[in-house]
Amino acid sequence: MDRASSGPGERPGRAGAVRLLHVTDESTPSPDPTATDAGTQPQKSAQPKQPKADPGPGEQFEVRAGKRERLRSEGWDPYPVSVPVTTTIAAVREGYAHLEAGQETDDVVGVAGRVVFLRNTGRLCFVTLQDGAGTTLQAMLSAKALPAEGHTALAAFKADVDLGDHLFVHGRVISSRRGELSVMAEPVLREGAEAASAGDDDVEVPAWRIASKALRPLPKTWTNEAGEAVTLSEEQRVRRRELDLLTRPAARDMVRTRAAVVRSIRENFFRRDYLELETPMLQVIHGGAAARPFITHMNAFDMDLYLRIATEIYLKRAVVGGVDRVFEINRNFRNEGADSSHSPEFTALEAYEAYSDYDGMAELTRNLIQQAARDAFDLPEGGEVVTLSDGTEYDLSGQWDKIDLYTSVSEALGEEITVETPREQLVAHAEKIGLEIDDYAVAGKVVEDIFEELVGNKLWAPTFVYDFPEDTSPLTRYHRSKPGLTEKWDLYVRGFETATAYSELADPVVQRERFEAQALAAAKGDPEAMVLDEDFLVAMEQGFPPSGGMGMGIDRLLMVLTGQGIRETITFPLVKRN
């Protein structure tokens, strides 16, 4: 665990020194407490337990706010429009990693980052800057090299700079006596000026400057019951994700992994000649999935609208219009529960391909996931074994298992279950295993609930579950050889559903019948039943080609690849306000 600790010892004014504040990061080595260049006093022991609540801004906020006000009153903006950055911390790390202890260069750089370590006593001060990826770089500031007075003198550095500030540093790249890659801060002075007598008017490029003054200190650290140093509680990590990203390497890694996965998926589709489309989020009716919608109101038209629950309807209308291969990665909204695998707002992928079917979509989905694993974690083809958050490995390589929904339920119950099995019999089976069945639930839904309880949550290896009942799959093509079933599969990974795909229903007459059946279900009280979409039916009557379609939650895909819960894979998940 990374650590951050701070104390109330900061004082305004330029006469005092900032008390030692220290943050460490698992991704980079901590400053060596025995080093002469970046040495520290021994840290105080961690707090024995987590604070009950955020005490608010407190004394440090007032001190920092006072520094801000003083700097502004002196005509020195603590939030400049820009600073003369010439390179990045990571680039310096990469370009000068070869330097040996004590070796210096004449190469001058200008870098900026967040202050995560300060040692500002004496005539030689040390500061560690951290970039957004967690890479750190030391800067050394000597009274001899800095202006004698003014806002970039060493005394100003000691008085003005706090842990958490964004800081610009300009100077030569060196390796310290202890072998720490550093920037030796040096200004560029006007011709003829000397540091011993220079002031603000003599400085053309400052040796250092505050790029952004942090009014709040970095969070403190406490020790949990397991003896681990923890910076934020579980709730704080979600509510204050910016602090989570700032203090925890795993949070930053998740953001980058998610970006790599989404990029991989997009590029995979582009290689297959798919077009990316954006469909409306505000819709006059809700359709494309069985789910409860969020309802809003449009003042201009004085009408209720629905937040999109799925992208299916509009994407299929695009296929009717001749966009034979189309996909969308975008937000869906479902007014349902929230738990470790469900979020009311989530990112979904949907894709449709004319003249394909659900078998073609299975191959596509497997390739999308395996390629994403390779791209995100630099894995070889055929070696798509990911390391989960608990340290265990999970194998996504090779071909994946396929099972049949009704066959697996029959085996689990020890009795043959078919689409002809009476609903009453299915309900009796469900009640025996502790399931509560809603009165409006159709027979197929009962079968699916039994499957989820007895089979689905035990499917550890990636598994396609094939052939679902017609009464729960209103947009799916009827099975070509199994009456009462549809050509639909669900993909289960580590016990939860990750993706789904259909051989799409192309017959507009059957589609209308399915919508009418959904309307009856809604009349019986099913809050998730779809409504009759006349615009969609008119589009289908224009001629919808045989097609395969698939959908997958991006957040759940990240769960598959990382072993984290959905609140970790969504950068800013919805949380209830206190």
Backbone torsions as a table, in degrees:
resi	resn	phi	psi	omega
1	MET	NA	141.8	174.5
2	ASP	-78.8	161.5	-174.3
3	ARG	-128.2	149.6	170.4
4	ALA	-148.4	126.7	178.5
5	SER	-135.5	148.1	177.6
6	SER	-151.7	156.5	180.0
7	GLY	-125.1	174.6	-178.1
8	PRO	-84.6	16.4	-170.6
9	GLY	-84.2	5.6	177.7
10	GLU	-71.1	139.4	-178.2
11	ARG	-132.0	143.0	177.0
12	PRO	-72.5	167.1	177.0
13	GLY	91.0	164.2	-174.5
14	ARG	-98.6	3.0	-178.1
15	ALA	-88.5	-26.2	-175.1
16	GLY	-95.5	165.1	177.6
17	ALA	-106.1	150.8	176.1
18	VAL	-75.7	130.8	177.7
19	ARG	-65.5	150.3	-176.9
20	LEU	-55.4	124.2	175.1
21	LEU	-127.3	141.5	-168.0
22	HIS	-146.7	134.4	171.3
23	VAL	-131.6	137.6	174.7
24	THR	-120.6	159.8	-174.6
25	ASP	-137.5	132.1	-178.8
26	GLU	-60.3	-27.3	-175.6
27	SER	-79.0	-12.6	-179.2
28	THR	-137.1	150.1	-179.3
29	PRO	-67.2	143.8	175.6
30	SER	-74.2	152.4	174.9
31	PRO	-57.0	139.3	-178.1
32	ASP	-74.4	116.6	-177.5
33	PRO	-65.3	-13.9	177.9
34	THR	-95.5	-5.7	-176.0
35	ALA	-74.0	145.9	178.4
36	THR	-78.9	-23.7	-178.4
37	ASP	-90.8	-31.9	-178.2
38	ALA	-129.6	29.2	-177.5
39	GLY	-68.6	155.3	-179.5
40	THR	-135.0	161.2	168.9
41	GLN	-75.3	153.5	177.0
42	PRO	-57.0	135.7	178.8
43	GLN	-68.5	147.0	171.1
44	LYS	-65.5	151.6	179.1
45	SER	-61.9	148.1	-178.8
46	ALA	-65.1	156.0	177.3
47	GLN	-61.6	140.5	-175.0
48	PRO	-69.1	-22.1	-178.5
49	LYS	-153.2	164.9	-179.0
50	GLN	-67.4	137.0	172.9
51	PRO	-61.5	146.5	-177.5
52	LYS	-66.9	-37.1	-177.2
53	ALA	-159.1	161.3	175.4
54	ASP	-65.1	117.2	-176.8
55	PRO	-72.6	-3.3	-178.4
56	GLY	97.3	-175.2	-174.9
57	PRO	-56.5	-47.9	175.7
58	GLY	71.9	-164.2	-173.6
59	GLU	-64.5	-43.7	-177.1
60	GLN	-61.5	-36.7	176.9
61	PHE	-60.3	-45.7	-178.7
62	GLU	-64.2	-41.3	179.0
63	VAL	-62.5	-47.7	-179.1
64	ARG	-66.2	-40.1	177.2
65	ALA	-62.2	-36.7	176.3
66	GLY	-63.8	-39.9	176.8
67	LYS	-63.5	-42.5	178.0
68	ARG	-58.2	-48.4	-177.0
69	GLU	-64.3	-41.5	179.7
70	ARG	-62.5	-45.1	-179.8
71	LEU	-61.4	-42.0	179.0
72	ARG	-64.8	-40.3	179.8
73	SER	-65.5	-26.6	177.8
74	GLU	-86.2	2.9	179.7
75	GLY	80.0	20.2	-177.6
76	TRP	-118.4	104.6	-172.9
77	ASP	-72.5	118.3	176.9
78	PRO	-76.8	2.3	177.0
79	TYR	-134.3	67.5	-177.2
80	PRO	-64.1	155.2	179.0
81	VAL	-61.3	-39.8	179.6
82	SER	-156.5	164.2	172.2
83	VAL	-131.0	150.7	-171.9
84	PRO	-76.1	62.9	177.6
85	VAL	-69.6	134.8	178.7
86	THR	-112.3	-19.7	-177.9
87	THR	-158.7	-174.9	-178.1
88	THR	-112.8	160.8	175.8
89	ILE	-59.8	-43.6	-179.6
90	ALA	-62.0	-40.1	-179.7
91	ALA	-65.8	-39.1	176.7
92	VAL	-64.7	-43.5	177.5
93	ARG	-57.6	-44.0	-177.1
94	GLU	-73.7	-40.8	-174.0
95	GLY	-77.0	-21.8	-174.7
96	TYR	-125.3	22.5	179.2
97	ALA	-64.1	-19.2	-176.2
98	HIS	-80.3	-11.6	-175.9
99	LEU	-63.3	136.8	176.8
100	GLU	-91.1	163.0	-178.7
101	ALA	-54.3	129.0	179.3
102	GLY	84.4	-4.8	-178.4
103	GLN	-81.2	136.9	-179.2
104	GLU	-121.1	156.6	175.1
105	THR	-126.2	168.4	173.3
106	ASP	-99.5	8.9	-179.3
107	ASP	-77.3	124.0	-177.7
108	VAL	-103.6	133.2	179.5
109	VAL	-130.8	159.1	170.3
110	GLY	-124.1	115.7	-176.6
111	VAL	-125.2	161.7	178.0
112	ALA	-144.3	150.1	178.1
113	GLY	-173.5	179.8	179.5
114	ARG	-86.7	137.8	179.0
115	VAL	-74.2	117.9	178.5
116	VAL	-117.5	-3.5	175.9
117	PHE	-153.0	139.0	176.8
118	LEU	-135.2	133.5	163.6
119	ARG	-133.2	101.7	-168.9
120	ASN	-122.7	41.7	173.4
121	THR	-109.2	152.4	178.9
122	GLY	82.1	-168.7	-177.7
123	ARG	-92.8	-2.6	174.6
124	LEU	-128.9	116.5	-176.9
125	CYS	-110.7	154.3	-179.2
126	PHE	-126.6	140.5	177.5
127	VAL	-142.2	139.2	175.8
128	THR	-108.9	126.8	179.0
129	LEU	-104.2	142.7	-179.5
130	GLN	-125.5	135.0	176.0
131	ASP	-90.5	-178.8	-176.0
132	GLY	-64.0	-23.5	179.5
133	ALA	-88.1	-3.2	-179.5
134	GLY	94.5	1.2	177.3
135	THR	-75.4	136.6	-175.7
136	THR	-117.4	157.9	177.6
137	LEU	-149.5	134.5	179.2
138	GLN	-85.0	145.0	169.9
139	ALA	-123.8	143.5	-179.7
140	MET	-119.8	131.2	-177.5
141	LEU	-122.5	120.0	-177.0
142	SER	-111.3	137.0	177.8
143	ALA	-59.4	-31.4	-178.1
144	LYS	-65.2	-35.6	-174.9
145	ALA	-90.5	-18.9	-174.6
146	LEU	-91.6	159.0	175.8
147	PRO	-56.2	150.0	-176.4
148	ALA	-68.3	-29.9	-178.3
149	GLU	-148.7	173.2	179.5
150	GLY	102.2	-173.9	-172.7
151	HIS	-78.8	-6.0	175.3
152	THR	-118.4	17.0	173.3
153	ALA	-74.6	165.8	179.7
154	LEU	-65.2	-36.5	178.4
155	ALA	-61.9	-37.4	177.4
156	ALA	-67.4	-39.6	177.0
157	PHE	-58.1	-46.3	-178.9
158	LYS	-63.8	-36.6	-175.8
159	ALA	-83.0	-32.4	-167.8
160	ASP	-100.5	-29.1	-170.6
161	VAL	-91.1	131.9	178.6
162	ASP	-124.9	160.1	173.9
163	LEU	-58.8	129.4	-179.7
164	GLY	103.5	-18.0	176.9
165	ASP	-64.5	151.9	166.0
166	HIS	-88.0	129.5	-171.7
167	LEU	-130.2	135.3	171.4
168	PHE	-97.9	137.5	177.4
169	VAL	-134.3	135.6	-179.9
170	HIS	-123.1	133.8	177.4
171	GLY	165.9	-172.0	-177.9
172	ARG	-80.4	146.7	175.2
173	VAL	-85.1	125.3	179.9
174	ILE	-139.3	172.1	167.6
175	SER	-115.6	127.8	-175.7
176	SER	-69.0	174.4	179.1
177	ARG	-59.2	-29.2	179.7
178	ARG	-91.8	5.1	176.7
179	GLY	84.9	17.9	179.6
180	GLU	-90.9	120.0	177.4
181	LEU	-59.6	130.4	-170.7
182	SER	-145.9	164.8	166.9
183	VAL	-112.3	120.5	175.8
184	MET	-85.7	108.4	-171.3
185	ALA	-65.7	126.9	178.9
186	GLU	-145.6	134.5	178.5
187	PRO	-85.3	167.5	166.0
188	VAL	-105.0	115.7	-177.5
189	LEU	-100.0	155.0	176.4
190	ARG	-61.7	153.6	-177.0
191	GLU	-55.4	129.3	178.3
192	GLY	93.4	-15.4	-178.8
193	ALA	-80.7	148.7	177.7
194	GLU	-123.7	144.3	-176.1
195	ALA	-57.6	-36.9	-175.0
196	ALA	-61.6	-22.2	-178.5
197	SER	-127.4	5.5	-173.7
198	ALA	-77.4	151.9	172.4
199	GLY	-131.1	-166.2	-176.0
200	ASP	-58.4	-38.9	-176.8
201	ASP	-68.4	-15.9	-177.7
202	ASP	-92.4	-7.9	-173.0
203	VAL	-93.8	121.2	174.0
204	GLU	-92.7	-45.1	172.3
205	VAL	-127.0	118.7	-175.9
206	PRO	-71.5	151.5	173.8
207	ALA	-68.9	-29.8	176.8
208	TRP	-154.2	156.0	173.0
209	ARG	-161.5	141.1	173.3
210	ILE	-66.2	123.0	177.8
211	ALA	-89.7	-27.6	175.5
212	SER	-162.8	123.2	-178.5
213	LYS	-82.2	122.0	176.6
214	ALA	-84.6	122.1	179.4
215	LEU	-84.7	-22.3	177.9
216	ARG	-107.8	140.4	177.6
217	PRO	-74.7	162.0	172.5
218	LEU	-64.6	152.0	-176.3
219	PRO	-65.8	152.1	178.6
220	LYS	-79.8	172.3	179.7
221	THR	-116.3	143.1	171.9
222	TRP	-133.2	170.1	179.3
223	THR	-105.4	125.5	-179.9
224	ASN	-82.4	-178.3	-176.8
225	GLU	-63.6	-24.6	178.7
226	ALA	-84.4	1.1	-179.5
227	GLY	82.7	12.9	-179.2
228	GLU	-92.0	142.5	174.5
229	ALA	-77.5	122.0	-174.8
230	VAL	-124.5	137.2	-178.9
231	THR	-95.2	-39.6	-177.7
232	LEU	-131.0	146.7	172.4
233	SER	-71.3	167.1	179.4
234	GLU	-58.9	-42.1	179.8
235	GLU	-67.7	-42.1	179.4
236	GLN	-63.4	-35.0	-179.3
237	ARG	-62.8	-32.2	179.3
238	VAL	-83.6	-44.4	-177.3
239	ARG	-71.1	-35.3	-179.0
240	ARG	-117.0	64.7	-175.3
241	ARG	-61.0	-29.6	178.8
242	GLU	-61.7	-37.1	176.8
243	LEU	-72.2	-36.3	175.7
244	ASP	-59.3	-45.6	178.5
245	LEU	-64.7	-36.9	-176.9
246	LEU	-70.0	-35.9	-170.7
247	THR	-107.4	-14.4	-172.5
248	ARG	-124.1	115.2	179.9
249	PRO	-57.2	-35.9	-178.3
250	ALA	-63.1	-33.9	178.1
251	ALA	-67.3	-42.3	177.0
252	ARG	-65.1	-38.2	178.9
253	ASP	-62.3	-38.3	-179.1
254	MET	-63.4	-42.2	178.9
255	VAL	-59.8	-44.5	-178.8
256	ARG	-71.3	-36.7	176.8
257	THR	-64.4	-43.9	179.3
258	ARG	-60.7	-45.3	179.0
259	ALA	-61.0	-40.5	179.6
260	ALA	-66.3	-39.2	179.9
261	VAL	-65.7	-47.3	-179.7
262	VAL	-63.5	-40.6	177.2
263	ARG	-62.9	-42.4	179.4
264	SER	-60.0	-44.7	-179.4
265	ILE	-62.1	-47.0	179.7
266	ARG	-58.9	-48.7	-178.0
267	GLU	-65.3	-34.2	176.9
268	ASN	-62.4	-45.7	177.7
269	PHE	-64.3	-41.1	-179.5
270	PHE	-61.6	-38.2	177.5
271	ARG	-64.1	-23.6	179.9
272	ARG	-94.7	9.9	178.2
273	ASP	66.7	30.4	170.9
274	TYR	-81.4	151.1	172.8
275	LEU	-107.2	139.2	177.3
276	GLU	-90.1	134.3	-176.5
277	LEU	-128.7	149.6	173.0
278	GLU	-115.7	124.5	-177.5
279	THR	-108.7	162.4	-174.3
280	PRO	-62.5	139.9	173.1
281	MET	-89.9	-28.0	174.2
282	LEU	-96.4	122.7	-174.3
283	GLN	-131.0	149.1	-177.8
284	VAL	-75.6	-25.8	171.9
285	ILE	-136.3	160.2	179.1
286	HIS	-102.1	130.6	-178.8
287	GLY	-160.0	175.3	-179.8
288	GLY	96.6	-8.3	179.5
289	ALA	-165.3	162.2	174.4
290	ALA	-93.2	98.5	-175.7
291	ALA	-162.1	157.5	175.7
292	ARG	-83.5	129.8	-178.3
293	PRO	-91.3	161.9	164.4
294	PHE	-87.2	141.0	-178.4
295	ILE	-113.4	135.1	175.2
296	THR	-132.3	-179.3	-176.1
297	HIS	-132.6	132.8	176.9
298	MET	-100.4	114.0	-175.8
299	ASN	-66.0	-39.0	-175.7
300	ALA	-60.0	-38.7	179.2
301	PHE	-100.9	-3.9	-176.5
302	ASP	49.6	56.0	-178.1
303	MET	-146.6	149.8	174.3
304	ASP	-76.5	142.6	175.2
305	LEU	-128.7	165.4	-178.2
306	TYR	-120.0	136.0	170.4
307	LEU	-71.2	138.3	-174.2
308	ARG	-56.4	132.1	173.6
309	ILE	-100.6	-16.9	177.9
310	ALA	-163.5	157.4	179.5
311	THR	-95.6	1.3	-167.8
312	GLU	-57.9	-50.4	-170.3
313	ILE	-59.4	-49.8	-177.4
314	TYR	-69.8	-36.3	177.6
315	LEU	-64.3	-39.3	178.0
316	LYS	-69.8	-32.9	173.6
317	ARG	-64.1	-34.5	176.0
318	ALA	-65.2	-37.6	176.4
319	VAL	-62.8	-41.5	174.8
320	VAL	-56.5	-38.2	-179.0
321	GLY	-76.6	0.6	175.6
322	GLY	105.6	2.3	174.8
323	VAL	-85.5	89.8	-168.3
324	ASP	-69.5	-27.1	179.0
325	ARG	-131.7	114.0	-172.8
326	VAL	-142.2	145.4	175.1
327	PHE	-143.9	162.4	176.3
328	GLU	-146.4	137.0	170.4
329	ILE	-118.2	111.3	-173.4
330	ASN	-163.1	178.5	-175.5
331	ARG	-81.6	140.4	166.0
332	ASN	-120.6	156.9	-176.4
333	PHE	-135.1	123.9	180.0
334	ARG	-132.8	126.2	-173.7
335	ASN	-83.9	65.8	-175.4
336	GLU	-129.2	-168.1	-176.9
337	GLY	-71.6	165.9	176.0
338	ALA	-125.6	128.7	177.3
339	ASP	-150.5	-160.9	-173.9
340	SER	-66.0	-17.2	-179.4
341	SER	-127.4	6.2	-179.1
342	HIS	-131.5	138.5	174.6
343	SER	-135.2	140.0	180.0
344	PRO	-65.5	-24.2	173.5
345	GLU	-120.7	124.7	-177.0
346	PHE	-148.1	162.4	179.2
347	THR	-99.0	127.2	-177.5
348	ALA	-122.8	146.2	169.7
349	LEU	-106.5	132.0	168.9
350	GLU	-132.0	143.8	-178.8
351	ALA	-144.5	144.4	-180.0
352	TYR	-135.1	137.2	-178.3
353	GLU	-134.1	117.3	177.7
354	ALA	-63.8	140.6	176.7
355	TYR	69.1	23.7	169.2
356	SER	-114.3	-177.9	176.9
357	ASP	-148.3	-170.3	-174.2
358	TYR	-69.6	-24.3	173.7
359	ASP	-68.6	-42.3	175.8
360	GLY	-62.1	-37.3	177.8
361	MET	-68.8	-30.2	176.6
362	ALA	-64.7	-44.4	178.0
363	GLU	-65.0	-40.7	177.9
364	LEU	-61.0	-47.6	-177.0
365	THR	-63.4	-44.3	177.5
366	ARG	-59.3	-43.1	-179.9
367	ASN	-66.8	-40.3	178.2
368	LEU	-58.4	-45.7	-177.0
369	ILE	-69.8	-45.9	-179.3
370	GLN	-65.0	-41.3	178.5
371	GLN	-65.6	-38.8	177.5
372	ALA	-62.2	-40.4	177.0
373	ALA	-62.9	-42.3	179.4
374	ARG	-63.9	-44.8	-176.1
375	ASP	-71.3	-38.7	-175.8
376	ALA	-75.4	-32.3	-173.6
377	PHE	-121.0	11.0	176.7
378	ASP	56.2	53.0	-179.5
379	LEU	-101.6	152.0	178.9
380	PRO	-79.1	154.9	175.1
381	GLU	-63.8	130.2	-174.9
382	GLY	89.0	-6.0	179.6
383	GLY	-122.5	41.9	-175.7
384	GLU	-79.9	67.7	178.0
385	VAL	-109.1	112.7	-176.3
386	VAL	-98.6	151.2	176.4
387	THR	-99.1	120.4	-176.6
388	LEU	-82.3	171.1	-174.3
389	SER	-63.1	-25.2	179.0
390	ASP	-87.6	5.3	178.5
391	GLY	92.4	-10.8	178.8
392	THR	-79.2	161.1	179.3
393	GLU	-104.1	148.6	178.8
394	TYR	-133.0	129.0	-172.5
395	ASP	-96.1	116.5	177.4
396	LEU	-107.5	5.5	-172.3
397	SER	-80.5	168.9	173.8
398	GLY	71.6	-165.2	175.4
399	GLN	-79.6	153.3	-178.3
400	TRP	-108.5	153.3	-178.3
401	ASP	-66.0	153.8	174.2
402	LYS	-131.5	130.8	175.8
403	ILE	-131.9	165.6	-179.5
404	ASP	-103.3	135.3	-176.3
405	LEU	-57.1	-57.0	-174.5
406	TYR	-69.3	-36.8	177.9
407	THR	-62.9	-43.5	-178.9
408	SER	-67.2	-36.9	176.8
409	VAL	-66.7	-41.3	178.1
410	SER	-59.9	-45.0	179.5
411	GLU	-64.6	-37.6	-179.0
412	ALA	-69.1	-35.3	-179.2
413	LEU	-88.8	-14.8	-176.2
414	GLY	71.4	25.9	-178.0
415	GLU	-152.5	139.0	-178.9
416	GLU	-67.8	126.2	177.8
417	ILE	-119.0	129.3	179.0
418	THR	-132.8	179.7	177.0
419	VAL	-68.5	-14.9	179.1
420	GLU	-89.3	-9.3	-179.5
421	THR	-62.2	126.8	-177.9
422	PRO	-59.0	146.5	-179.8
423	ARG	-58.9	-40.0	-178.8
424	GLU	-58.8	-39.5	178.7
425	GLN	-66.7	-40.2	178.7
426	LEU	-64.9	-41.7	179.4
427	VAL	-62.9	-39.1	178.8
428	ALA	-62.0	-42.3	176.9
429	HIS	-62.3	-42.7	-178.3
430	ALA	-63.3	-42.8	-179.2
431	GLU	-66.3	-32.6	178.3
432	LYS	-62.8	-29.7	-178.9
433	ILE	-100.8	13.7	172.1
434	GLY	88.1	16.1	179.4
435	LEU	-91.1	140.6	172.0
436	GLU	-99.3	124.9	-175.5
437	ILE	-108.9	127.9	176.8
438	ASP	-67.8	148.1	-179.0
439	ASP	-60.4	-30.6	-177.1
440	TYR	-85.3	-5.4	-177.5
441	ALA	-67.8	125.8	178.5
442	VAL	-75.9	168.9	-175.7
443	ALA	-58.1	-43.5	-179.8
444	GLY	-60.8	-36.6	178.8
445	LYS	-66.3	-36.3	177.6
446	VAL	-63.7	-43.1	177.7
447	VAL	-60.2	-44.0	-179.7
448	GLU	-64.4	-37.8	177.5
449	ASP	-64.9	-41.4	177.4
450	ILE	-63.5	-42.8	177.9
451	PHE	-59.0	-46.9	-178.0
452	GLU	-59.0	-41.4	-176.9
453	GLU	-72.7	-43.6	-172.3
454	LEU	-95.7	-24.4	-172.8
455	VAL	-124.5	-53.7	-169.5
456	GLY	-56.0	-47.0	-176.7
457	ASN	-74.9	1.1	176.8
458	LYS	-109.3	0.2	179.6
459	LEU	-81.5	96.1	-175.3
460	TRP	-81.5	-52.3	178.7
461	ALA	-70.4	152.2	178.3
462	PRO	-55.9	124.8	-173.0
463	THR	-141.4	128.8	172.3
464	PHE	-88.8	124.9	177.0
465	VAL	-102.3	115.8	-169.8
466	TYR	-99.3	150.9	162.5
467	ASP	68.6	92.3	-177.3
468	PHE	-102.0	160.1	-177.4
469	PRO	-70.1	152.6	-179.6
470	GLU	-63.8	-36.4	-172.5
471	ASP	-71.9	-9.0	175.1
472	THR	-112.9	3.3	-173.9
473	SER	-132.8	68.6	-171.4
474	PRO	-68.4	-17.3	-178.3
475	LEU	-105.7	9.0	-172.5
476	THR	-105.3	143.8	178.7
477	ARG	-64.7	137.9	174.0
478	TYR	-62.6	146.8	-173.8
479	HIS	-65.4	138.6	-176.2
480	ARG	-68.7	-19.5	-177.4
481	SER	-137.2	-3.9	-176.9
482	LYS	-123.3	96.7	-178.5
483	PRO	-57.9	139.4	179.6
484	GLY	87.8	-9.9	179.1
485	LEU	-110.2	164.9	176.6
486	THR	-121.4	161.5	178.1
487	GLU	-89.1	81.4	-178.8
488	LYS	-136.6	142.2	169.8
489	TRP	-130.3	153.2	169.3
490	ASP	-115.6	138.0	177.1
491	LEU	-97.6	123.6	176.0
492	TYR	-108.3	133.5	177.5
493	VAL	-135.5	124.1	179.9
494	ARG	53.3	37.1	172.3
495	GLY	87.0	5.9	176.2
496	PHE	-137.0	151.8	-178.1
497	GLU	-72.9	132.2	-173.8
498	THR	-116.1	-35.2	-176.6
499	ALA	-151.3	164.9	176.8
500	THR	-145.9	158.4	179.3
501	ALA	-155.2	154.2	-179.8
502	TYR	-129.2	155.5	147.7
503	SER	-83.5	114.3	-168.6
504	GLU	-69.1	141.8	175.7
505	LEU	-71.1	122.3	-178.4
506	ALA	-108.2	-13.0	-177.0
507	ASP	-82.7	111.5	-177.1
508	PRO	-67.3	-28.1	178.8
509	VAL	-67.3	-47.2	177.7
510	VAL	-64.6	-37.8	179.1
511	GLN	-61.6	-40.7	177.8
512	ARG	-63.5	-41.3	178.5
513	GLU	-62.4	-40.1	179.1
514	ARG	-64.0	-43.5	178.2
515	PHE	-62.1	-39.8	178.6
516	GLU	-64.2	-38.0	175.7
517	ALA	-64.9	-37.5	176.4
518	GLN	-64.8	-37.3	177.6
519	ALA	-62.5	-38.7	176.6
520	LEU	-65.4	-40.0	177.9
521	ALA	-62.2	-40.6	177.7
522	ALA	-63.0	-40.0	178.8
523	ALA	-63.7	-26.9	178.9
524	LYS	-85.2	-1.8	174.7
525	GLY	112.4	3.6	-179.5
526	ASP	-74.6	110.2	-177.0
527	PRO	-73.5	-13.6	-177.9
528	GLU	-101.4	0.9	-177.9
529	ALA	-65.1	144.1	177.9
530	MET	-78.2	159.5	178.0
531	VAL	-105.5	160.5	178.4
532	LEU	-70.6	122.0	-177.1
533	ASP	-107.0	95.7	-175.5
534	GLU	-66.1	-37.4	178.5
535	ASP	-61.1	-40.5	178.9
536	PHE	-67.7	-40.4	178.4
537	LEU	-64.0	-41.1	176.8
538	VAL	-60.8	-41.0	177.6
539	ALA	-62.7	-44.1	179.3
540	MET	-63.4	-35.7	178.7
541	GLU	-66.0	-16.6	175.0
542	GLN	-74.8	-16.5	179.4
543	GLY	113.7	98.7	178.0
544	PHE	-101.2	119.8	-174.8
545	PRO	-69.9	157.1	171.7
546	PRO	-53.5	130.5	-172.4
547	SER	-148.0	155.6	167.4
548	GLY	-110.8	144.5	178.9
549	GLY	-137.2	146.8	178.5
550	MET	-139.3	154.3	175.1
551	GLY	-139.2	145.9	-178.9
552	MET	-151.9	136.0	174.9
553	GLY	-77.7	124.4	179.3
554	ILE	-66.5	-37.9	179.1
555	ASP	-63.2	-40.9	178.0
556	ARG	-70.2	-33.6	175.3
557	LEU	-60.9	-40.6	176.2
558	LEU	-64.8	-33.7	173.7
559	MET	-60.9	-42.7	178.5
560	VAL	-60.2	-44.5	-172.2
561	LEU	-81.0	-21.7	-174.0
562	THR	-118.9	-20.3	-176.0
563	GLY	80.4	7.1	179.3
564	GLN	-89.1	162.8	174.3
565	GLY	-77.8	169.8	-172.9
566	ILE	-66.9	-29.3	179.1
567	ARG	-70.6	-18.5	175.7
568	GLU	-85.7	-33.9	-177.0
569	THR	-79.4	-23.6	173.4
570	ILE	-89.6	124.0	-173.2
571	THR	-62.5	-46.2	178.4
572	PHE	-126.4	80.5	-179.6
573	PRO	-71.5	155.6	177.0
574	LEU	-70.3	128.9	176.8
575	VAL	-131.7	149.8	179.2
576	LYS	-72.1	135.2	179.2
577	ARG	-70.1	144.6	178.6
578	ASN	-66.3	NA	NA
